[in-house]
Amino acid sequence: MSTANTPGPTVMAGPSRPVHRRLVLAICCLSVCVTGIDLTIVNVALPSISKELHASVSGLQWTVDAYSLVMACLLVLSGSMADRFGRKRIFQLGLSLFSLSSLLCGLAPSVGWLIAFRGLQAVGGSMLNPVAMSIIVSVFTDRRERARAIGVWGSAIGTTIAAGPVLGGLLVSGTGWRSVFWVNAPIGIAAILLTQRFVPESKAARGRAFDPPGQALIIVLFASIIAATIEGPRHGWADPWIVGLFVLAVLALIGMLIVEPRRSEPLIDLRFFRSPPFSGANTISVVMSAGLGGFLFLNTLYLQDLRHFSSLHAGLMIIPLAVGQAVAANLSGRLVASRGARLPLTLGGALLAVGGFLLVPLTAHTESVYLLATYAIFGLGAGMVSPPITNTAVSGLPPGQVGVAGALAASARQFGISIGVAVTGSIVAGTGAGFIDSSHAAWAGLGGCGLVALALGVISTSKWAKAAAARNGRRLATVPIPESQGRSAESIEAGKE
C-alpha cells in the first residue's frame, strides 16, 4: 500500500517533559465543553435577548446561526492550521478568541453587535473541537487507551449540552442573559493557563496546503443560502436582494464543481461524494442537525414567549431531550459495533419523525407530560442517529482519507443547525397567523427531517451503496494524496473500536 494512504506522522515540538495524559484529556474536555454548552444555553436566553435588545425573529435567528454558520465554514481550515502551525498554539488562540468574544457578547449594546461577536466567538470555537481531537490523538498513542480517551471526550461534550438548558435558565433568571456569555471567560482563561503548562506542542510532519478559492467558495455558498432563508420573509421572496443571494449560492456551487477538482489539495475532495454512504451520511447529518437546531429554536420561543415559562422552567423542560440523546448515543454506539449502522440510522430517523409529528398539534395549553414525552422521543432519535454518521461516511474510504471525511461530516452538522434555525424561523415569521398556527408547518418540517434520515439510512447502508463505496475507495486508493490529509484518521478509527 502506498504511504500516501497512511496517517501522516506527528512531530512533537519543544523540549521534552513528562506528559500527564489524563490531565491533558481533562484540559481538552474542559475547553470543548464551553462550545458544547453554548448551543443550548444561548437558546434559553433568546426571549430575554429579544426583549432587551428589541430583536426580531430574524435577529434571533442570526444570533444562533452566526455561530453555527461560521463554525461550519472554518472547521476544516482550523484543523489544517493546527497541523501546520502547532496544535497547542492554535488551541490557545482559539481559547483566547472564544473567551474575549464571549465577554464582548455579554457587553453587546444591540443585536447587530451581538451577531458580530457571535461570529467572532465561532472563529475561536472552530479551533477547539477538531484541534482538541488532534491533541488527544497525539498524546494517547496506544489505540485502546486512545479509544477510551475519545469516549470520555465525547461524553463530556454530551454532558455539557444536557447541562446547558438548566445552567442557562439559572443564569438568565438570576443575573440576566448577558451572564450566559460571561460564564465562558473564566473557564477559557483557566484552560489557557493549563494548556500552556501541561499540553505538549505537536504538529504534522507536513502541513496540508491551504485552499483559498475553495474556502472562499464554501463561505459564499453557505452564507448566501442562510441569509436568503432568514431574510426572505422580511423582504419578500421576489425581492432582488433575495433572488440575488440564491443566484450567488448557485454560482458558488458551480464554482466549486469547476475549481476544486483542479486543486492539488482541495478543501473538499468532490470524489468523496461518489460514495453513496458518504453522500448519504452527510445529508443525514444536515437533516438531523436541522431538525435539532429548529427544535431548540422553536421550542424556546414556544415555552417562554407563548407559555410564559421562566428561563429556568424552560431549561428544565428540555432535560428529557438531552437525557434521551445521551442514552440513545450510548446504545447506538454499541449497535454500530455489533450490528452495523443501518439499525441505529433507521431507528433514529423513525424516532425523529415521530417526535416531530407529535409536536404538530401543539396548543397554548398542551399538557407538560405530553411535551416531556415528546421531547424525550425526539432526543432519542437525535442521539441514535449521531454515532453512525461518521462510521457510515468513512465506509469504503482509504484509511488516509477518513480524517478529512470526518471533518466534512462535522461541518455538515453545523450547517444543518444553521439551516434548521433559518427555515423554521422563517416559517414562523413568514405568515400572518399567530405562532401556534404558523408553527404547525414548522413542526411538520422537523418530522419530515426524520423521514428523510430514515430513507437515507436505508439507502446508504444497502448492499448497492456498500459495493459502490468499495469501488470508489479502490479508485481513491490508487491516487496518491498528501499525507497530511490523513491527520485525523487514527482518531476516527479509534472512535470505532
C-alpha positions in Angstrom: 0.0 0.0 0.0 1.2 3.5 -0.8 2.4 5.5 2.2 0.2 8.3 0.9 -2.8 6.4 2.3 -1.5 6.1 5.8 -1.9 8.8 8.5 0.8 11.4 8.5 3.3 11.4 11.3 3.1 13.8 14.2 6.1 15.9 15.3 6.4 16.8 19.0 7.9 20.3 19.2 9.9 21.9 22.0 11.8 20.4 24.9 10.5 17.0 26.1 8.9 16.8 29.5 6.7 14.3 31.2 3.2 14.3 29.7 0.3 13.9 32.1 -2.1 12.3 29.6 -5.2 12.3 31.8 -4.6 15.9 32.7 -4.3 16.8 29.0 -7.5 14.9 28.4 -9.2 16.8 31.2 -8.0 20.1 29.8 -9.3 19.2 26.3 -12.6 18.2 27.8 -12.9 21.5 29.8 -12.1 23.5 26.7 -14.5 22.0 24.3 -17.3 21.9 26.9 -17.7 25.6 26.6 -18.5 25.2 22.9 -20.9 22.3 23.6 -22.8 24.2 26.2 -23.0 27.4 24.1 -25.7 26.0 21.8 -28.4 25.1 24.4 -27.5 27.8 26.9 -27.9 30.6 24.3 -31.3 29.2 23.1 -32.7 29.6 26.6 -31.6 33.2 26.6 -33.2 34.2 23.3 -36.5 35.6 24.7 -34.6 37.8 27.2 -32.3 39.0 24.4 -35.3 39.8 22.2 -36.9 41.9 25.0 -33.9 43.9 26.0 -32.4 44.4 22.5 -35.7 44.6 20.7 -34.6 41.8 18.4 -37.0 40.5 15.7 -37.3 36.8 14.9 -34.7 37.2 12.1 -32.4 38.9 14.6 -32.7 35.9 17.0 -32.1 33.5 14.0 -28.9 35.3 13.2 -27.8 35.2 16.9 -27.9 31.4 16.7 -26.8 31.0 13.0 -23.9 33.4 13.1 -22.2 30.9 15.4 -23.0 27.6 13.7 -22.5 29.1 10.2 -19.0 30.3 10.9 -18.2 27.1 12.6 -19.3 25.1 9.5 -17.2 27.2 7.2 -14.0 27.1 9.3 -13.7 23.6 10.9 -11.5 22.1 8.1 -9.4 25.2 7.8 -8.8 25.4 11.6 -7.7 21.7 11.6 -5.2 22.4 8.8 -3.8 25.5 10.6 -3.2 23.4 13.7 -1.3 20.7 11.8 0.8 23.4 10.1 1.5 25.9 12.9 1.2 23.7 16.0 -1.9 22.3 17.7 -1.2 23.8 21.1 -0.6 27.2 19.6 -3.9 27.2 17.6 -5.8 25.7 20.6 -4.7 28.6 22.8 -5.5 31.1 20.1 -9.0 29.5 19.8 -9.5 29.7 23.6 -8.4 33.4 23.7 -10.7 34.4 20.8 -13.6 32.4 22.3 -13.1 34.0 25.8 -12.7 37.5 24.5 -15.7 37.3 22.2 -17.8 35.8 24.9 -17.1 38.9 27.0 -17.9 41.1 24.1 -21.2 39.2 23.5 -22.2 40.0 27.1 -21.5 43.7 26.5 -23.3 43.9 23.2 -25.3 47.2 23.0 -27.5 45.9 20.1 -28.5 42.8 18.3 -26.3 43.7 15.4 -23.2 43.8 17.6 -24.2 40.6 19.3 -24.4 38.8 16.0 -21.0 40.1 15.0 -19.5 39.0 18.3 -21.1 35.6 17.9 -19.4 35.2 14.6 -16.0 36.0 16.2 -16.9 33.6 19.0 -17.3 30.8 16.4 -13.9 31.6 14.8 -12.4 30.7 18.2 -14.7 27.8 18.6 -13.7 26.3 15.3 -10.2 26.0 16.7 -11.2 24.0 19.7 -13.1 20.8 18.8 -11.0 19.5 15.9 -7.7 20.6 17.4 -8.6 19.0 20.8 -9.2 15.7 19.0 -5.8 16.1 17.3 -4.1 16.8 20.7 -5.7 13.7 22.2 -4.6 11.5 19.3 -1.0 12.8 19.6 -0.8 12.2 23.3 -2.6 8.8 23.6 -0.5 6.6 21.3 -2.0 3.3 22.4 -5.1 2.6 20.3 -7.1 1.2 23.2 -6.3 4.0 25.5 -7.0 6.4 22.8 -10.4 4.9 22.1 -11.3 5.3 25.8 -10.0 8.8 25.9 -12.1 9.8 22.8 -15.1 8.2 24.5 -14.6 10.3 27.6 -14.1 13.4 25.4 -17.4 12.7 23.6 -19.3 12.0 26.8 -18.1 15.3 28.3 -19.5 17.2 25.3 -22.8 15.4 25.6 -23.0 16.1 29.3 -22.5 19.9 28.9 -25.1 20.0 26.1 -27.5 18.4 28.6 -26.5 20.9 31.4 -26.8 23.9 29.1 -30.6 24.5 29.5 -30.5 24.2 33.3 -27.4 26.4 33.6 -28.8 28.9 31.1 -32.1 29.0 33.0 -30.4 29.6 36.3 -28.1 32.4 34.9 -30.9 34.2 33.0 -33.3 34.0 35.9 -30.7 35.1 38.4 -28.4 37.6 36.7 -29.8 38.2 33.1 -29.0 36.9 29.6 -25.6 38.5 29.4 -24.2 36.1 32.1 -24.7 33.1 29.7 -21.7 34.6 27.7 -19.7 35.9 30.6 -19.5 32.4 32.2 -17.3 31.3 29.4 -14.5 33.7 30.2 -13.2 32.3 33.5 -13.3 28.8 32.1 -11.4 29.9 29.0 -8.7 31.7 31.0 -8.2 28.7 33.2 -8.0 26.4 30.1 -5.4 28.8 28.5 -3.2 28.6 31.6 -3.5 24.9 32.0 -2.8 24.3 28.3 0.4 26.4 28.5 1.6 24.4 31.4 0.7 20.9 30.7 -0.2 20.3 27.0 2.8 19.5 24.7 3.2 21.1 21.4 2.8 19.0 18.3 2.3 19.4 14.6 2.1 17.3 11.4 5.3 16.4 9.8 3.9 18.1 6.7 1.1 20.6 7.0 -1.7 20.4 4.5 -1.7 23.2 1.9 -4.4 25.9 2.2 -7.1 26.2 -0.5 -8.1 29.9 -0.5 -10.5 29.6 -3.5 -12.3 26.6 -2.0 -12.5 28.3 1.4 -14.0 31.5 -0.2 -16.5 29.5 -2.3 -17.8 27.4 0.7 -18.3 30.6 2.7 -20.2 32.3 -0.1 -22.3 29.2 -0.7 -23.3 28.6 3.0 -23.7 32.3 3.9 -25.9 33.2 0.9 -28.2 30.2 1.5 -28.6 31.1 5.2 -29.0 34.8 4.5 -31.7 34.3 1.8 -33.6 31.9 4.0 -33.6 34.1 7.1 -34.3 37.4 5.3 -36.7 36.1 2.7 -39.9 36.5 4.8 -39.0 40.1 5.8 -38.0 41.4 2.4 -40.2 39.1 0.2 -39.0 36.1 -1.7 -39.2 38.0 -5.0 -37.0 40.9 -3.7 -34.0 41.4 -5.9 -31.6 41.0 -3.0 -33.1 37.7 -2.0 -33.1 36.4 -5.6 -29.5 37.6 -5.9 -28.5 35.7 -2.9 -29.9 32.4 -4.3 -28.2 33.1 -7.6 -24.9 33.7 -5.8 -25.3 30.4 -4.0 -25.8 28.6 -7.3 -22.8 30.3 -8.8 -20.7 29.4 -5.8 -21.7 25.8 -6.1 -20.9 25.8 -9.8 -17.5 27.4 -9.0 -16.7 24.6 -6.5 -17.6 22.0 -9.1 -15.2 23.6 -11.5 -12.3 24.8 -9.2 -12.0 22.1 -6.6 -11.2 19.2 -8.9 -8.3 21.2 -10.3 -6.7 21.9 -6.9 -3.9 19.6 -5.8 -5.1 19.7 -2.2 -8.7 20.8 -2.3 -10.6 21.9 0.8 -13.4 19.5 -0.2 -12.4 16.5 -2.4 -15.5 16.0 -4.5 -14.5 12.5 -5.3 -15.7 11.5 -1.9 -19.3 12.2 -2.9 -19.2 9.3 -5.4 -19.5 7.1 -2.4 -23.3 6.7 -1.6 -22.6 6.1 2.1 -20.5 9.3 2.3 -23.1 11.4 0.5 -26.0 9.8 2.4 -24.3 10.3 5.8 -23.6 13.9 5.1 -27.1 14.5 4.0 -28.4 12.7 7.1 -26.1 14.9 9.2 -27.6 18.0 7.7 -31.2 17.0 8.1 -30.7 15.6 11.7 -28.9 18.7 12.8 -31.5 20.9 11.0 -34.2 19.1 13.0 -32.4 19.6 16.3 -31.5 23.2 15.6 -35.0 24.0 14.5 -36.5 22.2 17.6 -34.3 24.1 20.1 -35.1 27.5 18.4 -38.9 26.9 18.1 -39.3 25.3 21.5 -37.6 28.1 23.3 -40.0 30.6 21.7 -43.0 28.4 22.5 -42.1 27.8 26.1 -41.1 31.3 27.1 -43.0 33.6 24.8 -46.2 31.7 24.4 -46.4 29.6 27.6 -44.7 32.3 29.6 -42.5 29.9 31.4 -39.4 31.3 33.2 -36.0 30.7 31.7 -35.3 28.1 34.4 -38.6 26.3 33.9 -38.0 26.2 30.1 -34.5 24.9 30.7 -35.7 22.1 32.9 -38.4 21.2 30.3 -35.7 20.4 27.8 -33.8 17.9 30.0 -35.7 14.9 28.6 -34.3 15.8 25.2 -30.8 15.9 26.5 -31.2 12.7 28.6 -32.7 10.9 25.6 -29.7 12.0 23.4 -27.2 10.7 26.0 -28.9 7.3 26.5 -29.5 6.7 22.8 -26.0 7.7 21.8 -24.5 5.1 24.1 -26.9 2.4 22.9 -26.3 3.5 19.3 -22.5 3.1 19.6 -23.0 -0.4 20.8 -25.4 -1.2 18.0 -22.9 0.1 15.4 -20.2 -2.1 16.8 -22.4 -5.2 16.9 -24.8 -4.9 14.0 -23.6 -2.1 11.8 -25.0 1.4 11.1 -28.4 0.5 9.4 -30.4 -0.3 12.6 -29.5 2.9 14.6 -29.8 5.1 11.5 -33.3 3.9 10.6 -34.5 3.6 14.2 -33.2 7.1 14.9 -34.8 8.6 11.8 -38.1 7.0 12.8 -38.0 8.4 16.3 -37.1 11.9 14.9 -40.1 11.7 12.6 -42.5 10.5 15.4 -41.2 13.2 17.8 -41.6 16.0 15.2 -45.1 15.0 14.0 -46.3 14.6 17.6 -45.5 18.4 18.1 -47.7 19.4 15.1 -50.9 19.7 17.1 -49.3 21.8 19.9 -51.5 24.4 21.5 -51.0 27.1 24.2 -52.4 24.6 26.7 -50.7 21.3 25.8 -50.1 19.2 28.9 -46.5 19.3 30.2 -46.4 15.5 30.4 -47.1 15.3 26.7 -44.4 17.8 26.0 -41.8 16.0 28.1 -42.6 12.6 26.5 -42.4 14.1 23.0 -39.1 15.8 23.8 -37.7 12.5 25.1 -38.7 10.7 21.9 -37.1 13.5 19.7 -33.9 13.3 21.8 -33.7 9.5 21.5 -33.9 9.9 17.7 -31.2 12.6 17.6 -28.9 10.5 19.9 -29.5 7.3 17.9 -28.5 8.9 14.6 -25.4 10.8 15.6 -22.8 8.0 16.3 -23.3 6.0 13.0 -23.0 9.1 10.8 -19.2 9.2 10.8 -18.9 5.5 10.6 -21.1 5.5 7.5 -19.4 8.5 6.0 -16.0 6.8 6.0 -17.3 3.4 4.8 -15.1 2.2 2.0 -12.7 5.2 2.0 -8.9 4.5 2.2 -7.6 5.0 5.8 -5.5 8.0 4.8 -8.7 10.0 3.8 -11.1 9.3 6.6 -9.9 12.2 8.7 -11.0 14.8 6.1 -14.2 12.9 5.6 -14.9 13.1 9.3 -14.2 16.8 9.3 -16.7 17.3 6.4 -19.3 15.4 8.4 -18.8 17.7 11.3 -19.1 20.8 9.0 -22.4 19.3 7.7 -23.7 19.1 11.3 -23.0 22.8 11.9 -24.5 23.8 8.5 -27.6 21.7 9.4 -28.1 23.6 12.6 -27.9 26.9 10.7 -30.4 25.9 8.0 -32.8 24.4 10.6 -32.9 27.6 12.6 -33.2 29.6 9.3 -36.0 27.6 7.8 -38.2 27.1 10.9 -37.8 30.7 12.0 -38.7 31.8 8.5 -41.9 29.7 8.6 -43.0 31.2 11.9 -42.1 34.8 10.8 -43.4 34.4 7.2 -47.1 34.0 7.9 -49.7 36.4 9.2 -51.1 33.8 11.7 -50.1 33.6 15.3 -47.2 31.5 16.5 -49.3 28.4 17.1 -50.9 28.3 13.7 -47.7 29.0 11.8 -45.7 26.6 13.9 -47.7 23.6 12.7 -45.8 23.6 9.4 -42.5 24.1 11.2 -43.0 21.1 13.5 -44.1 19.0 10.5 -40.9 20.0 8.8 -39.0 18.6 11.7 -40.9 15.3 11.3 -40.1 15.4 7.6 -36.4 15.6 8.5 -36.8 12.4 10.4 -38.4 10.7 7.4 -35.5 11.8 5.1 -33.0 10.5 7.6 -34.9 7.2 7.8 -35.0 6.8 4.0 -31.3 7.7 3.5 -30.3 5.4 6.3 -31.8 2.5 4.4 -30.3 3.6 1.1 -26.8 4.5 2.3 -26.4 1.1 4.1 -27.7 -1.1 1.3 -25.6 -3.7 -0.5 -25.6 -1.5 -3.6 -24.3 1.5 -1.6 -21.6 -0.6 0.1 -20.4 -2.0 -3.2 -20.3 1.4 -4.8 -18.3 2.8 -1.8 -15.8 -0.1 -2.1 -15.3 0.6 -5.8 -14.8 4.3 -5.1 -12.4 3.5 -2.3 -10.3 1.4 -4.6 -10.2 4.3 -7.1 -9.2 6.8 -4.5 -6.5 4.4 -3.1 -4.7 4.3 -6.4 -4.3 8.1 -6.5 -1.6 9.5 -4.2 -2.8 12.1 -1.8 -0.9 14.3 0.6 -0.1 12.5 3.8 -1.5 15.4 5.9 -5.0 14.6 4.7 -4.9 11.5 7.0 -4.2 13.6 10.1 -7.3 12.5 11.9 -7.6 9.0 10.5 -6.3 7.4 13.7 -8.8 9.3 15.8 -11.7 8.2 13.6 -10.5 4.5 13.7 -10.1 4.7 17.4 -13.6 6.0 17.9 -15.0 3.0 16.1 -13.2 0.5 18.4 
